[in-house]
Amino acid sequence: MESAEKEKISVEDEAVDKNVFKECSKIAFYRRQKQLLSKKSTYRALLDSVTTGKDSARFQIINEPAKVPLLAEVCGIEGNIFRLKINEEIPLKPRYEVSDVLTSKLTTVRLTSCPGDTGSLVLASGKGDLKCHIMANPFKVDLVSEEEVVMSINSLGQLYFEQLQIPPKQRVTKKNEKDASVDATQENQEELGLWEEKFENFVDVKVNGPASIGLDFSLHGFEHLYGIPQHAESHQLKNTSDGDAYRLYNLDVYGYKIHDKMGIYGSVPYLLVHKLGRTLGIFWLNASETLVEIKTEPAVKYTLTQTGPVAAKQKVGSRTDVHWMSESGIIDVFLLTGPTPSDVFKQYSYLTGTQAMPPLFSLGYHQCRWNYEDEQDVKAVDAGFDEHNIPYDVMWLDIEHTEGKRYFTWDKKRFPNPKRMQDLLRSKKRKLVVISDPHIKVDPNYSVYAKAKEQGFFVRNHEGGDFEGVCWPGPEQTMQKNAIHHGNWEHRELHNIYGFYQQMATTEGLIQRSKGKERPFVLTRSFFAGSQKYGAVWTGDNTAEWSYLKISIPMLLTLSVTGISFCGADVGGFIGDPEAELLMRWYQAGAYQPFFRGHATMNTKRREPWLFGEEHTRLIREAIRERYTLLPYWYSLFYSAHVASQPVMRPLWVEFPNELETFSVEDEYMLGGALLVHPVTEPKATVVDVFLPGSSEIWYDSKTFAHWKGACTVKIPVTLDAIPVFQRGGSVVPIKTTIGRSTGFMSDSPYGLRVALSTKGSAMGEFYLDDGHSFQYLHQKQFLHRKFSFSSGVLTNSCADERGHYPSKCVVEQILVLGLKKQPSSVTAHSADGSAQPVAFTYHATTSTLKLETLSLNIGVDWKVRVQ
């Protein structure tokens, strides 16, 4: 609970001061692990202690110097997932285990014991093609798939587990009895930070001493790793041997530095590894401060000279070692065995949940600023969109709408009639979203504070009183680690999940408010694994510079592959004043990214889309209108993310997992399986190099309809009018042919289909529709899920899911077929009752495109269009 108002930060002071935040060398548990692991203390498994139950196998692990046993548990989980837990066998008090992240539906599978070598235990899952091979001395675990070792655990001997201790002043030990706790002189207490840790003017007192954990994972044959957001870094994770580890520690970093491994707003302790023919995942379920070191050894060839005349060439495969270290908690890690990217996505969502199905309005454009001044300001901005014929769906108010930062209140001078203001927006089928910070102002006359105080809801400080501080408090502008949460847990145990709970509570509260009828929209800047279940995420306080536009792409790709599909970056940059070209290019990029919002901090110049001259207004209008044109495709992609765990925004390697050239691409991406997008991220660009993957693919320019074969890099001329977007041959993309002022005005407007033929002359696509706002799609199966296929000259609309029923009057009025090699002699439309109607068409031989217009084919029923 915090009391002071949000700090007013001047735009002139934009760069982050890294001295405020810790580097790895300043983190005590990192120093301890690096120092003590250098002494090579080893653990061994006591396999004679193994007990095998219905759900798991358990055994003791012991560290030779300490002789204090740990308890290890291995279990199999449905869907080819292994789980390894390591905890103290008899802890001084319970250690924190993360709750509320895992879904309640996890089903374990029985592990069967198989014959193994002496001093080892082999546990097989399911059909036996996946095995967990546990070696006793030293303790090591190999994950074996089809007789190939794909992952080894503790092969480097970096298992580390600091056990909870009684404070030194309270200890009573028998004479000659060796104390098993970490031995430290007064001098190295400060160096190791065992009971106290100092940073700047702050002292972190540790009631039960050091409690950190660590473990290493060796990934055989893998060089490409992704995940562990959030960092303003490349999509492919980098080798950390010559610098800081990746830090997972949720922090508010205003104007964060790019190409840096420091932790920023959110943490997902989950990474994916990929190679030709295999994808794996490692999910480290721990909510305390976590560091991840990565060391990659690429494949090398060398000559091994043997005795005699024979010289054998031997190839040493690549390997990547990942070392996880967390400040507290237990070791609880899930091994996702794939084998495909799609399989790993499904395995992870089985553990943590899928992306929440968003209300349709939230996929439109959002207009935000810290802060719109008053009701007149809101009214004027809203009118500006209509005057300039620019669609938008959501007006935002930042924290200044409140009465002195008392959230859930209104500033009565600036917003005297908020209902009237909301009625105005509602009349145009638009929404209002307000921003709140996660603290309550100390004011006995403020009802929220008074009720929370009375019921004891506030976080407590380590002395037992309510935790109070400025926004934001502590050493690194965050809550002190020894603050106490409900259940008597220290903040250090759950720091990274605190924001997760804020979003969860808000989402559940909104659902309760609507009596379970309406899908909520909740955006968060702080997040954890599983946050996708509760809404959307954005990348925080970015800067109005070209480099931040560029880095937003890998940042969003990383969020996407770690389960958070509904993500975006502030269009234009939150901090500073973008030049007109940068703002326009950011709109063009943002229109093709999942969460699409313009936002700016206070003291920046106003930047509504019509303030940069007529030409830039036109360009921004076209970018936003293109977003609305593609809404049926966006909505269908989110349904796929919701029910099938497939990311909306995808790195190329996900769609082309067997093409090595795609593994490091991060300046372009796929939207679903059909559209390839390459934003322009350099000023005054006249040409961009676009990589078109897939040797058997064909790609169509979405504007000119020119086509190229895949597996090549093409130089594409660019003007200010658009960014390169290509439709993949073999796909069907549903669109809206008429744009309204908001999504609410488009519910009954007609559809079009963009059919891009493959080299074999075929195409497929899907379309999803429901009421756009309620849970009726889930509870009453009120939805349409249709499948479009083009084969042998026939376009077919058929049902993709018989469970769904949702009457729709909407029609397909336009069909565009790309890649049709010759002009047809006739086109006819055939309804389900067998009747047929001739269809007027236009064929352009230069672009090989067929255009059908003035159709009236109901999108929700079966029909065929025959091209002859």
N, C-alpha and C positions, 0 to 999 in steps of 0.2 A: 504494500500500500504506500503510495507516494503522495506528497502534498503540494509541491510547488508547481508553478506554471511552466509550460514548455518554453524552453530557452529560445530567444529570438536570435537566429544565426544570420549574420550579414552575408550577402552574396559574395562580397569581396574576399571573404575568408573561406574559400571553397575547398581547398585541398585538405585531405584528412591528415591530422597530426598523428603519425604512427607511434610517437612516443607515448601516447595515451594508451596504446594497446600493446599487449605482450608479444614478443617474439618467442620462439620455442625455448631459447636459452634462458628466458625469464620465468619459465614454468617449472616449478619444483619437481612434480612427478615425472616430467620428461627427463630432467637431469638425473634423478634417482635411477630411473630405469636404464638410461644409457650408461651410467657409471657402474651399477651393480651387475648389469648383464655382461659387461666386459670381463667379469670374473668367471663367467661360464659355469654358474651353478646349474645343476641339472635336476630334472624331475624324472621319476620313474613311476610307471603304473603298476599297482599291485593287482595283477590279473587273477590271483587266487581269491581276491575279494569280490569278484564279479557276481552280481545278482541280476538275473534276466527276468523281467516281468512282462506283462501283456503289452505295455506301451514302450518300454525302454530297457536299456542295459546300464547298470551302474557299477562303478568301481572306484577305488581310492587311487589318488596320485600323491606322491610324497616327495618333498624336497629334502635331499640328504642332510644338509647342515641343520635345517630347522626341525625336521622329524615331525612336523605338524601336518596331518593329512588334509588333502582337499578331496571333495567328492565330485567325480565326473559322471555325467549322464548323457548317453547317446540315444536318440530316438529317430525313427523314420516318420515322415509326415506325408500324407497323401499328395501325389503329384510329383514324386521324385525329389523330395526335399529331406535333407538330414539336419538335425539340430544337435548341437553340442553345448552343454551347460557345465560350467565349473564354478563351484562355490566352496566356501569353508564348510567342513563337515559339521563342526560345532562352533558357530560364530559367537563372539561375545554378545552380539545382539543381531537381529536380522539385518542382512544387507539389502539395499534397495533393488527391487526388480521392477522393470518397466511394465506398467499396466495400461490398458485402454488402447494400445496401438494394434495389437494382434486382434484379428477377428475372432469371434466366438465359435466359429464353425470348424476350427482345425481338427482334422481327423488323423490320428496316428495309425501307422501300419506296423505290424509285428516284424521285428528284426529276427532273422534266424541265424543261429551260430553255425559257422562252417569250419571245416578242418583248416588249420593253419600251422605255421611253423611253431616250434617251441618258443615260448616267450612272446606269443602274439595271440590276438583274438580277431577273428574275421566275422563281421556281421553283414548279412545280405538283406537287401530290401526287395520286396515284391518278387519279380521273376528271377532275381539273382544276378541281373546284368549290372547292378550297382552294388558296390561293396564298400564297407568301412573297415580298413585293415589297421588294427591298433597294435603298435609295438610297445613292449614293456619298458625296456631299458636301453637308451633313454626313451622317455615317453614321446611317441610320435603317432600321428594318424595319417594314413593315406586314403584318399577317396579314389576308388578304382571304378572305371566305367568300361565295360566290355574288355576287361583284362588290361586296360591302359590306366596308369596312374595319371590323373589329371590335376590333382591338388594334394599337397602335403601340408599338414598342420604341425607346427613346432619342430620342423626339420632343422631350423636354425637355433633351436633351444632358447627361444625368446619368451617362453611362457613365464609370466611374472604375476605374482599375486601377494599383495601386502595384506596381512591379516589384521583385523581390528584389534586394538590394544587398550589396556587400562592405562590411563595417564600415569607417568612416572611417579608422581607424588602419592598416588593411591596404591602403588604396588607393594605387595608383601611376598617376598620369595624366601623359600627355605634356604638355609645355609648350604652352599655348594651346588644349589640347583641353578642350572643355566637358564637365563631368560631368553626365550626364543624370539623376542621382538628385535626389530632393527636396532643395531648397536650404533650409537652416534655420540661423539663428543660434543661439547658445547660449541666448539668452533664450527664443526660441519653441520650442526643443527640448522644454522642459517642457510648454509649452502644447499642442504637437502630439503629444507622446509618441512620437517617431519611433523612438528606440533604447531608451528607458526610459519606463515609465509608472508613476506612483506613485498609490497609493490607500491612505489611512490610513498604516499603518506598513509597507506592502508595496511592493516594487519589482519590476516585471515587466521583465526584461531581454530584449530582442528581438535575437537573434543575427543575423538578416538584415534587420533594420529593418522599416519599415512594409510591409504586404502586403495592404491591404484592397482590396475590390472593391465596385462598386455599379452599378446599372442601373435605369432607369425604364421603366414600362409604362403606357400610356394606354389606358383601356378605354372605348370609345365607346358611349354610350347606357346605360351601367351606373351605378347608384347603390347597389346592394345587394351587399355583400361579406361573406364568411363564411370562417372557418377560422383558420389560423396559431395553433393552441393551443400553449402553455397559458397562459391568463390568466383571472383571476377577473372576467370581464367579460361584457358582453352578447353574444348570439349574432351579431347584425349588427355588423360592425366599424365603428368610429367614425372620424370625421375627426380627424386628429392635428395639424392646422394650429396649434392653440392650446395644444399640450401635448407631452408626451413621445411618442416613437414606440413602437410595439409592440416589446417586446424578446423575442427568442428566445434564452434562455440558461438551461439547466437548473440550478435552484438549490433547496435545501431551505429553504423559507420557512415556518417554524412559525407558524401562525395568520395566514396571508397576508391582506393587505388586499384587500377586494373593490372592484369598479369601479376597477381599476387595471391599467395596461398593463405592469407589471413582469413579468419572466420568473419562472415558478415551476418546477415539477418536470420538465416535458417540453417538447419543441419539435417541431412538424411544420411545416416551411417550405413550406406549401402553402395556397393560398387559392382559393376559388371565387367567381365573380361571376355574378350572375343578373339577368335582366330578362325582360320578357314575350317569350316565344318563343326565348330563347337562354340557355344556361349555358356558361361557360368555366372553365378552371382554370389556375393558374400554380403549377408545382412547382419551387422554387428549391433544387436539390440541393447544400446546403452545410451542414457540421456545425460550423462555427465560430460564435462569437457573431454574431447577426444582428439587425438593426433594420429595421423596416418602417414607412414613413411612408405615410399615406393622405390624399389630398385629393380631395374630391368636389365637383364643380360641377353643381348641379341644373339641369334644363332650364329655360330662360327664354324668354319671348317679348318681342320688341321690334319697333318700327316703324323700318324703314330708309327714310329720305326720299331719293328719287331726284330728278334734275332733271326738271322738267316737272310735270304735275299728278298723276302716278302715285305713290302711296305704297304700297309693298309690305310686307306683314307677313311677317316671317321668324322661324321658330322655331329656336333654337339648342338642340341636343340635349344631354342630360346627359353628363358624362364624369367618370371617376374616374382619378386618377393614383396609381400605387403605386410607391414608391421602395424598392428592396431594397438593403441595405448589409451586408456581412459582413466580419469582421476579416481573413480569409485564405482560402486555397483558390483555386478558379477559378470563373468564371461557367459554370454548367451548369444550364440552365433548360429545362423541358418545358412546352410550350403545349398544353393539352388543349382541343380545339375543340368538344366536345359533339356535338350541339347541346342535348340534354336533360340534366337532372340525372342520370338513370339512365345516360346515355352517359358523362358525366364520371366517375361512380363506377367504371364499368367500365374507363375509360381509366387512371385512377389505380391501380386494383388490378392492371391489366396491368403497370404499371411496378413496383409495390412489393409486390404479393401481396395475397391476400384474408385476411379474418379467419379465424384458425385455428378449426376445428370443435371446440368445447369438449366435454369429457366432461359427461354429463348431470348428475352430482352438483353440478358447479360452478354450475349455474343455480338450485340450491336456495338456502336461506338459510345464511349463514355467521355464526358467533359468534366475536368476537375481543375481546381486551383486552391492553393493555400493562400488566400481564402477568397471566395466570392463575398463581397462586402455586406450585402443586405438583400432584402426582397427585390428591390428595384434592379439591382445588379443581375440577380438570377433571371428576372423577367426579361431584361434587355438581351442577355446572352441567349436565352431560349429563343427570343424573337429573331436574333441574328441568324441562327441556323435556318429558320423558315425563310427569312428574307433572301438568303443566299442559296436556298434550295439544297441544303446539306442535311442529310438524315443523321439523327442521333437518338439514343435511347435513354441515357442516364445523365442527369445533372448531379454533381457531387458538391457537398459542403465539407470543408476540413474543420478542424477543431475549434475555430473561432466562432462557429455558429452557437456555441454554448454560452451560458452565463458564467464567465470566469473559469473556464475549464471544468465546470461541473457537468459531467457527461449525463446524457438523458434530459438535459434542460435546453432552453432556447434563450439567446440574448434578446430580451424583450424590446430593446431599442432598435436593433438591426433587423430582427425578424418578429415583428409584433403580431403577425397573423400567419403562422406557418401552415395552417390548414388551407388558407386561401392560396398560398404559394403552391402547395402540393396539388390542389384541385386544378390549378392552371396546367401543371405538367400532366396530370392525369387526363385532362380533356384532350390532350394531344397524344395520349397513350404512351407517355414517358414516365420515368421513375426518378425518385430522389434517393440518393444514398448519402448517409452521413458517416464521418470518420470519428472514431473514439480511440483514445489511448487507454492502456490497461491499468489505470490507477484511479483512485478515488480521492478527491480533494478533502483535506481535513477541515470540516466545517460542521459543528453540531447542528446547525440549522438546515443543513443539506440532507434531505431524507435518505438518500442512498447511503451516505456516510453513517448517519445515525442508526439505521437499521443494521448495517453490516457490523458496526461497532457493538451494538447490543447483542448480536448473535455470535460474535467472536469469529467472524469470517476472515479477518485480515491476517496476512502473513506476519509472523512475529520476529523480532530481532533476537539475537542469541542470549540476550539478558531477560527475555520473556515479555517485553512490551510490544505494542504494535510497531511494525516496521514503518518508519517514515523517512522520506528523502525527497530530494529534488528530482525533476525529470530531466535527465536520467541519473540515478545515484551510483555510488561505488567507484571502484578502481578503474574499471574500463567502461564507465558509464552504464553499469548494469548492477543488479541487486547483489549484495554481498553473499558470498557462498555459504556463510554460516547463519544466514537467516533461516527461520524455521517455518515449514509448511504444515498443513493438516496431516496428522499421522506421525508428527514429530520427526519428519524428514528434513534434513538440511537441504538448502537450495542447491548446493553443489551436486547433489544426487540427481536432480531433475531439471537443471537449468535449461537444457535444450528443448525440453518438452513443455515448458511453461506457456509459450505462445500457442502451441498445439491445443492446450486446454482452453485458452481464451477463445479460439475459433470454434472449438467443439461446443463450448457452452453457449456461444452466440447462435450457432446453427441450431442447436437443440431448442434454445429459447424461442427462436423464430418459428420453428415447426410447431411448438406448443401453442404459440400465440395464434396460429392459423388453425388450431385444432387438427393438426396433421394433414391439412389439405394442400398447402402451398409449398413448393420447392423454394428454399431460401437462397439468397445470394450473399455470401460472406467472403470478403477479400482479406487476406492476411499478409503481413510482411515477415513475420516470424513463423517458422514452421518446423515440422519434424516428419519422420516416416509416418505415413498414414494420414497426413493432413489433406490428401486428395479426397478423402471421404467427406470433407466438410466445406469444400469450396475452392477458391482460387488463390493464387500467390503472385505477387509481383516482386521485381528485383530491387526495389528500394531506391535510395537517393542517388540516382545517377546524374551525370553532368552533361550539359548541352555541348558536347564535342563529338566529332566524327568517330573517335576511337571508342566512345561509349556506345554509339550505335552499332559499331562492328562487334564489340564484345558481347552485346546483348544476344546475339545469335547462339554462340556456344553456351552461354549461361542458360538460355531457354531450352536448348537441346538436352543439356544435362538434367534439368528439372524434369523434362519430358520422359527420359528413359528411366528415371527413378520414381515413376508413378504419378507425378504431378503434371497432368496434361493441361490444366487450365492455368496458364501462366503468361505473363507479359512484362514488358518494360515500359516505363513512362515515356510516351511519345514526345520527342523534342528535348528530353533531358530535364530532370527536376530542377537542377541547379544551373543558373546562368541564363543567358539570352541567345537562343540559336539563331544563326543567320537563316535567311529564307530558304536557301537551297537545302540546308541540313534538315530544317523542320519538314520540308516537303518530302525529302527522301525518307525521313523517319515515319511519316504518315504512310508512305508507300510500303515500307517494310512492316509497320504495325498492322496494316490491313490484312496481312497474311500471317499474323501471329495470333495465338489463341485469345489472350486478353488484350483488348484494344482500348487504351485510355490515354488521352492527353492530360498532362499534369505539370504543375510548376510551383515552385516555392514562392513565398512572399518576397517582395522587393524586386522580383523580376518584372520585365516589361510584359504587358498583356500580349497574349499570343493566340487568341481565338483564330480559327482558320481563315477568316476574311480580312485580317489586318496586315497582310503582306503584299497587297496589290492584286489587281484583277487576275493577272496570269497565274500567280501562285494560288489564289483562291480557287481558280478553275482546276488546277492540278490536284490540290488537296481534296476538292469535291469529288473528283473522279476516283481518287484512291478510296475514299470512304464509301462511295457508291458501289465500287467493285466489291467491297466487303459485304455490302447488303445483297448484291447480286448472288454471291456465293453462299449465303446463309443456309440454304437447304443442304449443301455439301458439308458445311461446318457442323450443322446440327446432327447430321448422319454420322459424322466422324466422332462426335462426342458420345453418341449412343454406342458406337463400337468401343470407345474407351470405357464406357460405363459397364457394358455387359461382357466384353471380350478382352479387356485389359490392353488394347492396342493404343499406343500413343497417337495423339492428334498430329503433333509436329515431330517429325522423325529424322534423325541423321541418316545419311545415305546408306551407312553400313547395315542399318536395320532392314531396309528394303532390299539391299543387295549384299547379303552376308558372305557371299562367296567371291566377292570382287575386292581384292586387296587395295585397289586404288581408292576405294570409298572410305577406308577405315579412319583416315585422318582429315577428311573434308569437313569443314565447319563454317564455310562462308556461303553455303547453300544448303537446302534441306527439302524434305518431302512434306507435303500436307496430305496425310493419308497415303494411299498408294498411288494416287492419280496425278498430283500436281507437284512439280519441282519449282522451287522459288529461289532466286538469287538476288537478294537486295543489293542495291548500289550503296556502298559505304565509303566512297571516296569522293571528295569535292571535284566538280568540273569534269566528271567522267564522261568520256565519249564512247568507250568500248569496255566491255568486261569479258573475262574468260570464264565461260560456263562449262563445267564438266557434266557431260550427259552419260550416265552409267548404263551398263547392260549391253553386251555385244549383240544380243538378239532383240534389243528394244528399238522402238522408233519414238521420237519425241516431236511434238507439234508446238510451235510458238503460239501462245494463246491469243495473240493480237493479229499476227500476219498469217497464221496457219502454215507457214513454211515448216518443213520437217527435216530432221536429221536422224541418221542412225546413231545408236548408242556406242559406248566405249570410246569416246573421243572428247576433246576439249574444243569448244567452238568460240570464236571471237564474235560476240554479239554487239552490234552498235546500239548505244543507248542515247536517248534524248531525255529531256526533263519529264516527258509525258508518262513514262512507265518504267517499271523494272522488269527484267526478264522472268517470265513465268511460262513453264512448258507443261503441256498435258501429255501424260504417258500413253503411248499406243496400247490399246487393249482395255481402256477405261471409259466409263460413262460418268459424267459429272452433272448432277441436277442443279439448276439455277433458278432464280426468280427473274422474270422478264420485265417486271414493273417494280420500281422502287418507290416506297412511301416515305413519309417523314420520320417514321419509326417502325420497328418490327410489328407493332400492334396494328398498323395500317396495311400490312402486307399479308395477313393471314389468309385472305381469300384471293390474293392476286395470282395470276397464272404462272406456270413453270415452263422451263425449257430444259432440254437435254443436250449436252455437248458430248457427242460420241466420237472418240478417237480410236481409229482402227489399228490393230496390231499388224505386224508383217504378214500374219495369216488371215487378215481381214475380219477379225472378231473383236469383241469388246464386252466387258461386264462392269456392272456398278450396282450400288445399293442406295436406297432412299428410306429415310425414317421420318415419321410425322406423328405428333401427338398434340395435345392442347397447348403445349409450350410452357405450362406454369404449374400444373398440379402433379400429385402422385397417382393419378388415375391410370397412367400407363403401367404402373407397378401393381396396384391393388386390384384394378378392374380390367386390366389388359386392354385399355383403351389406347391403342396405337396402330399405326400402319407401318409395316416393314416390307418394302417391295424390292424386287430384284429386276434389273434391266440387263438383257443380254442381246448381243448382235452377232449373228452367225448365219452364214450362207445367204446373206442379203435380207435377213429378217430380224427386226428389232422387236423383242418380246418384253412385255411388262407382266411379271408374275408375282405371286405372294412368296415372301421369304420366310415368314413366320405365321403359321396358321392360328396361333394362339391370340394374335392381336386383331382387334376390330375397332375401327375408328372411321365413321362416315365423313367423307370429304367431298365438297363440291368443286374443288380445285381441278383445273385441267392443265394438261400439257398442250401449249399452243405453238411451241416452236421446237424443232429438232435440227441440230447441226451435226452432220456426219463428216469427219475429217479423214482424209486418206482413201476416199473412194476412187478407184483407179479409172473408171469410165462412166460416162453419162448414162443414167438409167433410161429405159424407155417408158416406164410407168412406176408410180408409187401408189399403193393402196393401203388403207387402214381397215383392219379386221377386228370386230368386237367379239366378245365371248359368245354371243348368240349366233355367230356365223355370218352376220351381215358385213358387207364390205363397202367402202367409200373411196373413190379416187381422191388423191391428194395432189394439190398443186406444188410444184417444186422448182427450185433454181439450182443449176449446176455450174460451178466455176472450174473450168478445165485447168486453168493456170495454177490453182491452189488445190485441186482435187477435192473440193468441198461440195457437199449437197446440203441445201437449206430447205427445210419444210416449214411453212408458216400457215397461219390461220387455222391451225388444228384445234380440236376441242375434244381431247381424249382424257377422260377422268383418270387422275393419277392413282386412284385407289382401287381400280378394277383391272381385270385381265384384258389385254388387247395385244395385237400385233400390227406392225407396220412392215409391209413387204416391198422391198426395192428390187425391181426387175430390169 
